[in-house]
Amino acid sequence: MNKIYVILSLFLFIACNDDKGNYDYDAINEVLVKLDEEIGIRLQDTVLEIRPELSQSLLQNEENLEFIWLHSIVNTNIENDDKRDTIGYEKSIKWKIDPAEKNFKYGHYFRFIVKDKATGIDYRYNTTLKIVKPYHGAWMVLHKQDGVTKLGAVEYIGRNMEVCNDAYYRESGKHLQGNPLCLGVEYGFLQAYGTGDNNLFLVVTDVPNEAGIYCQWEKFRKVDSMSRMVAPSYRSSFNYQDVKNFDGVSNNYGNILISEGTLYQSPTAMKWYRAHVDEAVTGTVDLSCGTKVGFASMFYDKAGKRFLFYYAPNRNSDWHSNLFPEDKDNPAQYKLSLIPTRDLNITTTDPNKLSADKEVLYVGTGYNYDASMNNQMMCYGFAQSVEKDSCYVYEFRSYGLGNSSQAAFSGFYPIKTPENLDTESCFASSKPYNGILFYAAGDKVYRLDFIQTGGKATPIYTHPGGKAKIMKFAFKDKWDDKLDYSAYEHDLNRSLGVVFEMPDGTSELVILNLATTGKVGDDGEVWPAIQVHKGFGDVKDILFL
């Protein structure tokens, strides 16, 4: 039987080959549809019209065509969704977006079906509507241009990158009046201001009633003012014209800022209290830089030439923004303190007493040395000798600052002064990189491997005509898992923003999306690894929101 089957199959094959070309084929009308696979739009009260572009290979009009639109909130497998809706029979549809709608959905899935009555063929096309919270997953730029303080933005909406020189004016129709000082964000859900799962956004100018929290997804509606956010006990002494170095991770870890060299800490809701200082910290304290690192915060005191830390693991605070319970929000046992002495500490130098020739240029979050514990982070301090051709990296363990089971001061690395580095250089670090700092000097950004003997600086990017001024990672630590940043595409812990001043007085924001090696990585499916955004003024601060 098998042999007969093979012979018969062979006969049929030969017969078909002999007959090839003896038939005439009639051309069939083909319908072509152009419809974006994904449509991105910022959340707003509006009506969106979706208009496919149609063409046919043989026919000129569309009298032979019928249209059907299906809708689902589940996924693109629409016709298998029992709860799908038929929402239209026209070539285009209009879709109402109402932010006040109960159970509002940010994702919608549509199927456009074109029926050709002349051929009996159906054509099916899918498109996804993604509604994006305004300025979520955006780079914000606080700058001054032509005498006006502006809040710029770089947004990633669907497959469009939208750059705005002054998003605040575009949304509110007003200009900020004060001089720009800094930006800040408290990540994650906060009940204090009814922000849901949106981040709290802090914009600071030197006008106390203007500086404060702005609701970015409600056209930058003013929510609270710095003049009220400082706890009543400290309002009279707080210098609202000198606010810098804001840093925060999430509402569980608290936030910090420095005003006039003094530490102010906030356990939650951005309520600011002057931090207590331990009795062992003698003399004048003048903090020049600092960072959040897990439950701890690290600082450099340029007056006392020493590192100091603030450790507050128990955030048993009251989230109500209008309540200021000092005993809960600013308990006396949490103090700005000297680096603790531990048996496991490095003893080759004293972080509580730096030599006269050293000046610390940077304090920043480092490597997450215990992936199972998000609060166990390294912290790096970078110092330069003013007398020698040398630099030094101090390494601290955040958990060891408050727990004697680990070293508090865990590493000290003398290195040669890296290429082009000086006191005007800017620095950044992030938890994926062990033993690596990034610095920018002049027109170049460098990866600095400081654990390597003598240190090794490798240029990773050169900006034509620019001089680096500010540098920050989008995220140097973890973020709230409820916040969806998938539209950004690149790894937020490896996405580095750098501001370059240009000869014509403008500034350019460069986004470098790095690989695991610390070099510039590969382009994404949508967004390139290197992005250059031009036309900003004198930039004071940047922030990934």
C-alpha positions as CSV (number, residue, x, y, z in Angstrom):
1,M,0.0,0.0,0.0
2,N,2.8,2.4,0.8
3,K,4.4,1.8,-2.6
4,I,1.1,2.5,-4.4
5,Y,0.7,5.7,-2.5
6,V,4.1,6.9,-3.4
7,I,3.7,6.1,-7.1
8,L,0.3,7.7,-7.2
9,S,1.6,10.9,-5.5
10,L,4.5,11.0,-8.0
11,F,2.1,10.7,-10.9
12,L,0.0,13.5,-9.6
13,F,3.0,15.7,-9.1
14,I,4.2,15.2,-12.7
15,A,0.7,15.8,-14.0
16,C,0.5,19.1,-12.2
17,N,3.9,20.1,-13.4
18,D,2.9,19.3,-17.0
19,D,-0.3,21.3,-16.6
20,K,1.5,24.4,-15.1
21,G,0.7,27.7,-16.8
22,N,-2.4,26.4,-18.6
23,Y,-4.8,28.4,-16.4
24,D,-5.7,32.1,-16.5
25,Y,-6.2,33.7,-13.1
26,D,-8.5,36.7,-12.5
27,A,-7.1,39.5,-10.3
28,I,-8.8,39.8,-6.9
29,N,-9.5,43.1,-5.2
30,E,-7.3,43.6,-2.2
31,V,-8.0,46.0,0.7
32,L,-5.1,47.6,2.4
33,V,-5.5,49.3,5.8
34,K,-3.0,51.6,7.6
35,L,-3.7,51.7,11.3
36,D,-1.1,52.2,14.1
37,E,-0.6,49.1,16.3
38,E,-0.5,51.4,19.3
39,I,-1.9,54.8,20.0
40,G,-0.6,56.8,23.0
41,I,-2.3,59.8,24.5
42,R,-1.8,61.8,27.7
43,L,-4.7,61.5,30.2
44,Q,-7.2,64.3,29.5
45,D,-10.9,65.0,29.1
46,T,-11.2,64.6,25.4
47,V,-12.6,62.7,22.4
48,L,-10.1,60.8,20.4
49,E,-10.9,60.0,16.8
50,I,-9.3,56.9,15.3
51,R,-9.2,57.1,11.5
52,P,-7.7,54.3,9.5
53,E,-6.3,54.9,6.0
54,L,-7.8,52.6,3.4
55,S,-6.9,51.8,-0.2
56,Q,-7.9,49.0,-2.7
57,S,-6.0,47.4,-5.5
58,L,-8.8,47.4,-8.0
59,L,-11.7,49.5,-6.8
60,Q,-11.8,53.3,-6.3
61,N,-14.7,53.9,-3.9
62,E,-15.7,52.1,-0.8
63,E,-19.3,51.0,-1.6
64,N,-18.2,47.4,-1.5
65,L,-16.9,47.7,2.0
66,E,-18.5,47.2,5.4
67,F,-16.9,48.1,8.7
68,I,-17.1,46.8,12.3
69,W,-15.3,48.1,15.4
70,L,-14.9,45.8,18.4
71,H,-13.6,46.9,21.8
72,S,-12.2,45.1,24.8
73,I,-10.4,46.0,28.1
74,V,-8.8,42.6,28.4
75,N,-6.2,42.0,25.6
76,T,-5.9,41.9,21.8
77,N,-7.6,38.5,21.6
78,I,-10.8,40.5,21.3
79,E,-13.1,38.0,19.5
80,N,-12.6,35.5,22.3
81,D,-13.6,38.0,24.9
82,D,-17.1,37.3,26.1
83,K,-17.4,40.9,27.4
84,R,-16.3,42.6,24.2
85,D,-18.4,45.4,22.7
86,T,-19.4,46.3,19.2
87,I,-18.9,50.0,19.2
88,G,-19.2,51.2,15.6
89,Y,-20.0,50.5,11.9
90,E,-18.3,53.4,10.3
91,K,-14.8,53.8,8.9
92,S,-13.7,55.8,11.9
93,I,-14.7,55.9,15.5
94,K,-14.7,58.5,18.3
95,W,-13.7,57.4,21.8
96,K,-14.5,59.5,24.8
97,I,-11.8,59.8,27.4
98,D,-13.2,60.9,30.8
99,P,-10.7,60.9,33.7
100,A,-13.6,61.1,36.1
101,E,-15.2,57.9,34.9
102,K,-15.7,55.3,37.6
103,N,-13.3,52.4,37.2
104,F,-11.3,54.3,34.6
105,K,-9.1,52.1,32.4
106,Y,-5.8,53.2,31.0
107,G,-5.6,50.4,28.3
108,H,-8.2,49.8,25.6
109,Y,-8.0,47.2,22.8
110,F,-9.8,47.6,19.4
111,R,-10.3,45.4,16.4
112,F,-11.2,47.0,13.1
113,I,-12.9,44.5,10.7
114,V,-13.3,45.4,7.0
115,K,-15.6,43.2,5.0
116,D,-15.3,43.3,1.2
117,K,-18.7,42.3,-0.2
118,A,-17.2,41.8,-3.7
119,T,-14.9,39.1,-2.7
120,G,-16.3,37.9,0.6
121,I,-13.0,38.4,2.3
122,D,-12.7,39.9,5.8
123,Y,-9.7,41.9,6.9
124,R,-8.9,42.3,10.7
125,Y,-6.6,44.9,12.2
126,N,-5.8,45.5,15.9
127,T,-4.8,48.7,17.6
128,T,-4.2,49.4,21.3
129,L,-5.0,52.7,23.0
130,K,-2.7,53.4,25.9
131,I,-3.7,56.4,28.1
132,V,-0.7,57.7,29.9
133,K,-0.7,59.6,33.2
134,P,0.7,63.1,32.5
135,Y,4.4,63.3,33.2
136,H,4.6,59.8,34.6
137,G,7.9,58.3,33.5
138,A,9.1,61.7,32.3
139,W,12.3,63.7,32.7
140,M,11.5,67.0,34.3
141,V,13.9,70.0,33.8
142,L,13.9,73.0,36.1
143,H,15.6,75.9,34.3
144,K,15.6,79.7,33.7
145,Q,15.4,81.2,30.3
146,D,15.0,84.8,29.2
147,G,14.4,85.8,32.8
148,V,11.6,83.2,33.2
149,T,11.7,80.1,35.5
150,K,10.4,77.2,33.5
151,L,9.6,73.5,34.1
152,G,10.4,71.5,31.0
153,A,9.6,67.9,30.3
154,V,10.5,65.0,28.1
155,E,7.6,62.5,27.9
156,Y,7.3,59.1,26.4
157,I,3.8,58.7,25.1
158,G,3.0,55.6,23.1
159,R,5.6,55.7,20.3
160,N,6.0,59.4,20.5
161,M,8.7,61.4,22.4
162,E,7.3,64.7,23.4
163,V,9.6,67.5,24.5
164,C,8.2,70.7,26.1
165,N,10.3,73.7,27.1
166,D,7.8,74.8,29.7
167,A,5.2,72.2,30.6
168,Y,4.1,74.2,33.6
169,Y,3.1,77.1,31.4
170,R,1.5,74.9,28.8
171,E,-0.7,73.2,31.4
172,S,-1.5,76.1,33.8
173,G,-1.2,79.2,31.6
174,K,1.0,80.7,34.3
175,H,4.8,81.2,34.9
176,L,6.7,80.4,38.0
177,Q,7.7,83.6,39.7
178,G,10.7,82.7,41.9
179,N,14.2,81.7,41.0
180,P,14.6,77.9,40.5
181,L,16.3,75.9,43.3
182,C,15.6,72.2,43.0
183,L,13.2,69.3,42.3
184,G,12.1,66.4,44.4
185,V,9.9,63.3,44.3
186,E,8.5,61.0,46.9
187,Y,7.8,57.7,45.2
188,G,4.8,55.5,45.8
189,F,1.2,55.7,47.2
190,L,0.6,58.5,49.7
191,Q,-2.8,59.1,51.4
192,A,-1.7,62.6,52.7
193,Y,-2.6,64.4,49.5
194,G,-5.0,61.9,47.9
195,T,-2.5,61.2,45.1
196,G,-3.4,57.5,44.7
197,D,-0.5,55.7,43.1
198,N,1.0,58.9,41.7
199,N,4.3,60.2,42.9
200,L,4.5,63.4,45.0
201,F,6.3,66.0,43.0
202,L,8.2,68.8,44.7
203,V,9.1,72.0,42.8
204,V,11.3,74.4,44.8
205,T,11.8,78.1,44.0
206,D,13.0,80.8,46.4
207,V,9.4,82.0,47.0
208,P,8.1,80.0,50.0
209,N,4.4,80.1,49.0
210,E,5.2,79.1,45.5
211,A,7.6,76.3,46.3
212,G,5.8,73.0,47.2
213,I,4.0,70.0,45.9
214,Y,2.3,70.1,42.5
215,C,0.0,67.5,41.1
216,Q,1.6,66.8,37.7
217,W,-1.4,64.8,36.4
218,E,-3.9,67.6,37.1
219,K,-2.2,70.4,35.1
220,F,0.3,71.0,37.9
221,R,-2.4,72.0,40.4
222,K,-0.8,73.4,43.5
223,V,-1.3,71.0,46.4
224,D,0.9,72.4,49.3
225,S,3.5,75.1,50.0
226,M,6.9,74.8,51.5
227,S,6.0,77.6,53.9
228,R,3.5,75.2,55.5
229,M,5.3,71.9,54.9
230,V,8.1,72.9,57.3
231,A,7.1,71.9,60.9
232,P,5.9,74.9,62.9
233,S,8.9,74.7,65.3
234,Y,11.3,75.4,62.5
235,R,9.5,77.7,60.2
236,S,11.1,80.9,61.5
237,S,14.7,79.6,61.2
238,F,14.3,77.7,57.9
239,N,16.0,79.4,54.9
240,Y,13.6,79.1,52.0
241,Q,16.1,80.8,49.7
242,D,18.7,78.0,50.2
243,V,17.1,74.6,49.6
244,K,19.1,71.9,47.8
245,N,20.1,68.3,47.8
246,F,16.6,66.9,48.1
247,D,16.7,63.1,48.0
248,G,14.1,60.4,48.6
249,V,13.3,56.9,47.8
250,S,9.8,56.0,48.9
251,N,7.5,57.0,51.7
252,N,8.7,54.0,53.8
253,Y,12.3,55.3,53.8
254,G,11.7,59.0,54.2
255,N,13.3,62.0,52.5
256,I,16.0,64.5,53.2
257,L,17.0,68.0,52.1
258,I,19.7,70.4,53.1
259,S,19.0,74.1,53.8
260,E,21.9,76.4,54.7
261,G,24.1,73.3,55.6
262,T,21.4,71.9,57.9
263,L,19.7,68.6,57.6
264,Y,15.9,68.5,57.4
265,Q,14.3,65.1,57.3
266,S,10.8,64.0,56.5
267,P,9.4,60.6,57.5
268,T,6.5,60.9,55.1
269,A,4.2,63.3,53.3
270,M,7.1,65.8,52.9
271,K,6.7,67.3,56.3
272,W,10.1,68.7,57.2
273,Y,11.8,68.6,60.6
274,R,15.3,69.8,61.5
275,A,17.2,66.6,62.4
276,H,18.6,66.1,65.9
277,V,22.4,66.1,66.2
278,D,24.3,63.7,68.4
279,E,26.3,65.1,71.3
280,A,29.4,63.5,69.9
281,V,29.2,65.7,66.7
282,T,31.0,68.7,68.2
283,G,31.6,72.0,66.6
284,T,29.9,73.6,63.6
285,V,28.1,71.4,61.1
286,D,27.8,72.5,57.5
287,L,26.5,69.8,55.2
288,S,27.6,70.2,51.5
289,C,26.2,67.0,50.0
290,G,24.3,63.9,50.9
291,T,22.2,61.0,49.8
292,K,19.5,58.6,50.9
293,V,20.7,55.0,51.1
294,G,18.1,52.5,52.3
295,F,17.0,53.4,55.8
296,A,20.1,55.6,56.3
297,S,21.2,58.9,54.9
298,M,24.9,59.8,54.4
299,F,26.4,63.3,54.4
300,Y,29.7,65.2,54.2
301,D,30.2,67.9,56.8
302,K,32.7,70.3,55.2
303,A,33.0,72.4,58.4
304,G,34.1,69.4,60.5
305,K,35.7,67.6,57.5
306,R,33.9,64.4,58.3
307,F,31.2,62.0,57.1
308,L,28.0,61.9,59.1
309,F,25.0,59.6,58.9
310,Y,21.3,59.7,59.9
311,Y,19.6,56.4,60.5
312,A,15.9,56.1,61.0
313,P,14.6,52.6,60.3
314,N,11.3,52.9,62.1
315,R,9.0,55.2,60.2
316,N,6.0,55.1,62.6
317,S,4.8,58.5,61.5
318,D,1.5,60.1,60.9
319,W,0.8,60.5,57.2
320,H,-1.7,63.4,57.7
321,S,0.0,66.3,56.0
322,N,-1.6,68.9,58.4
323,L,-0.4,67.1,61.6
324,F,3.1,67.6,62.9
325,P,3.6,65.2,65.9
326,E,7.3,65.8,66.8
327,D,7.5,62.6,68.9
328,K,6.5,60.4,66.0
329,D,7.9,62.3,63.0
330,N,11.2,63.5,64.7
331,P,12.0,61.3,67.7
332,A,15.0,62.2,69.7
333,Q,16.7,58.8,69.3
334,Y,17.3,59.5,65.6
335,K,20.3,61.8,65.3
336,L,22.9,63.0,62.8
337,S,25.9,61.0,64.0
338,L,29.5,60.1,63.5
339,I,30.4,57.0,61.6
340,P,30.2,54.2,64.2
341,T,33.3,52.3,65.1
342,R,33.0,48.6,64.3
343,D,35.5,45.7,64.6
344,L,34.9,45.0,60.9
345,N,35.6,48.6,59.8
346,I,38.5,49.6,57.5
347,T,41.2,51.1,59.8
348,T,43.6,52.6,57.2
349,T,41.9,56.0,57.5
350,D,39.3,57.8,59.7
351,P,36.0,58.8,58.0
352,N,35.2,61.0,61.0
353,K,38.3,63.1,60.5
354,L,39.5,63.7,57.0
355,S,43.0,65.2,56.5
356,A,43.3,68.8,55.6
357,D,44.2,68.2,52.0
358,K,41.0,66.2,51.2
359,E,37.8,67.7,50.0
360,V,34.7,65.6,49.3
361,L,33.0,66.3,46.0
362,Y,30.3,63.7,46.0
363,V,28.2,61.4,48.3
364,G,26.0,58.9,46.5
365,T,24.1,55.6,46.6
366,G,26.1,52.6,45.5
367,Y,25.8,48.9,44.8
368,N,23.0,46.8,46.3
369,Y,25.3,44.3,48.0
370,D,22.4,42.1,49.2
371,A,19.8,41.6,46.5
372,S,17.4,40.0,49.0
373,M,17.3,43.2,51.1
374,N,16.6,46.5,49.2
375,N,17.8,48.6,52.1
376,Q,21.3,47.0,52.1
377,M,23.1,49.4,49.8
378,M,26.6,50.7,49.5
379,C,27.3,54.4,49.8
380,Y,30.2,56.1,48.1
381,G,32.0,59.3,49.1
382,F,34.5,60.7,46.6
383,A,37.2,63.0,47.8
384,Q,40.0,64.8,46.0
385,S,43.3,65.9,47.4
386,V,44.0,69.6,46.9
387,E,47.7,69.0,47.4
388,K,48.4,65.7,45.7
389,D,47.5,64.2,42.3
390,S,45.2,61.7,44.1
391,C,41.6,61.0,44.8
392,Y,39.9,58.7,47.3
393,V,36.7,56.7,47.4
394,Y,35.1,55.9,50.8
395,E,32.7,53.0,50.9
396,F,30.0,52.6,53.6
397,R,27.4,49.9,54.2
398,S,23.9,51.3,54.9
399,Y,22.9,48.4,57.1
400,G,26.2,48.5,59.0
401,L,25.6,52.1,59.9
402,G,22.8,51.0,62.2
403,N,23.7,47.3,62.9
404,S,26.9,46.1,64.5
405,S,26.8,42.8,62.6
406,Q,28.3,44.5,59.5
407,A,31.0,47.0,58.9
408,A,29.9,50.6,58.7
409,F,33.0,51.8,56.9
410,S,33.8,48.9,54.5
411,G,36.3,50.2,51.9
412,F,38.9,52.9,51.1
413,Y,40.3,53.2,47.6
414,P,43.2,55.7,46.9
415,I,43.4,56.3,43.1
416,K,45.2,58.7,40.7
417,T,43.2,61.8,39.8
418,P,41.1,60.6,36.8
419,E,41.2,62.3,33.4
420,N,39.9,65.9,33.3
421,L,38.3,65.6,36.8
422,D,38.2,68.8,38.9
423,T,36.0,70.4,41.5
424,E,33.4,71.3,38.9
425,S,32.9,67.7,37.8
426,C,29.5,66.1,38.4
427,F,29.0,62.6,39.6
428,A,26.4,59.8,39.7
429,S,26.1,56.2,40.9
430,S,23.4,53.5,40.9
431,K,22.8,50.2,42.6
432,P,23.6,47.9,39.6
433,Y,27.2,49.0,39.5
434,N,29.7,47.5,41.9
435,G,32.9,49.5,42.3
436,I,31.9,52.0,39.6
437,L,31.2,55.7,39.7
438,F,30.3,57.9,36.8
439,Y,31.5,61.4,36.4
440,A,31.3,64.1,33.8
441,A,34.0,66.7,33.1
442,G,33.9,69.1,30.2
443,D,32.3,67.5,27.2
444,K,32.8,63.9,28.3
445,V,31.1,61.4,30.5
446,Y,33.3,58.7,32.1
447,R,32.9,55.4,33.8
448,L,35.4,55.2,36.8
449,D,36.4,51.7,38.0
450,F,37.8,52.7,41.4
451,I,38.3,49.2,42.8
452,Q,40.9,48.6,40.1
453,T,44.4,49.5,41.4
454,G,45.1,53.1,40.6
455,G,41.6,53.5,39.2
456,K,40.6,53.5,35.6
457,A,38.5,56.1,33.9
458,T,36.9,55.2,30.5
459,P,35.1,57.8,28.4
460,I,31.6,56.5,27.4
461,Y,30.2,59.6,25.7
462,T,31.4,63.0,24.2
463,H,29.0,65.8,23.7
464,P,30.0,68.2,20.9
465,G,30.6,71.7,22.2
466,G,29.0,71.1,25.6
467,K,30.2,71.4,29.2
468,A,28.6,69.0,31.7
469,K,26.8,70.6,34.6
470,I,24.3,68.1,36.2
471,M,24.1,64.3,36.1
472,K,21.5,61.9,37.6
473,F,20.3,58.4,37.2
474,A,16.5,58.0,36.6
475,F,16.5,55.7,39.6
476,K,19.5,54.9,41.7
477,D,17.4,52.6,43.9
478,K,14.2,50.6,43.6
479,W,10.8,52.1,42.9
480,D,7.3,51.2,43.9
481,D,6.2,48.0,42.0
482,K,2.7,49.5,41.5
483,L,4.2,52.2,39.2
484,D,4.3,51.1,35.6
485,Y,7.3,52.5,33.7
486,S,7.2,50.0,30.8
487,A,6.6,52.7,28.2
488,Y,10.1,54.0,29.0
489,E,11.6,50.7,27.7
490,H,15.1,51.1,29.1
491,D,16.4,50.0,32.6
492,L,15.7,53.0,34.9
493,N,18.7,52.1,37.2
494,R,20.9,52.4,34.1
495,S,19.3,55.4,32.5
496,L,21.6,58.4,33.0
497,G,20.5,62.0,32.5
498,V,23.3,64.6,31.8
499,V,22.9,68.3,31.3
500,F,25.4,70.1,29.1
501,E,25.8,73.9,28.9
502,M,26.3,75.1,25.3
503,P,28.3,78.1,24.1
504,D,25.2,80.0,23.0
505,G,23.8,80.0,26.6
506,T,21.3,77.2,26.1
507,S,21.4,73.7,27.7
508,E,20.9,70.3,26.3
509,L,19.6,67.2,28.2
510,V,21.3,64.0,27.1
511,I,19.8,60.6,28.2
512,L,22.3,57.8,28.1
513,N,20.9,54.3,28.5
514,L,23.7,52.2,29.7
515,A,24.6,48.5,29.5
516,T,25.6,46.3,32.4
517,T,29.2,47.1,31.7
518,G,28.6,50.9,32.2
519,K,29.1,51.7,28.5
520,V,26.3,53.1,26.3
521,G,23.9,50.2,25.6
522,D,21.9,49.1,22.6
523,D,18.9,51.0,21.1
524,G,15.5,49.8,22.2
525,E,12.7,48.8,19.9
526,V,11.2,52.3,20.2
527,W,13.7,54.6,22.0
528,P,17.4,55.0,21.1
529,A,20.1,54.4,23.7
530,I,21.3,58.0,23.3
531,Q,18.7,60.9,23.2
532,V,19.6,64.6,22.9
533,H,17.0,67.2,23.8
534,K,17.9,70.8,23.0
535,G,16.7,74.3,23.7
536,F,16.6,74.6,27.5
537,G,17.9,77.6,29.4
538,D,20.2,77.6,32.5
539,V,19.2,74.3,34.1
540,K,19.2,74.1,37.9
541,D,18.0,70.5,38.4
542,I,16.6,67.5,36.6
543,L,14.4,64.7,37.9
544,F,12.8,61.5,36.6
545,L,9.2,61.5,37.7
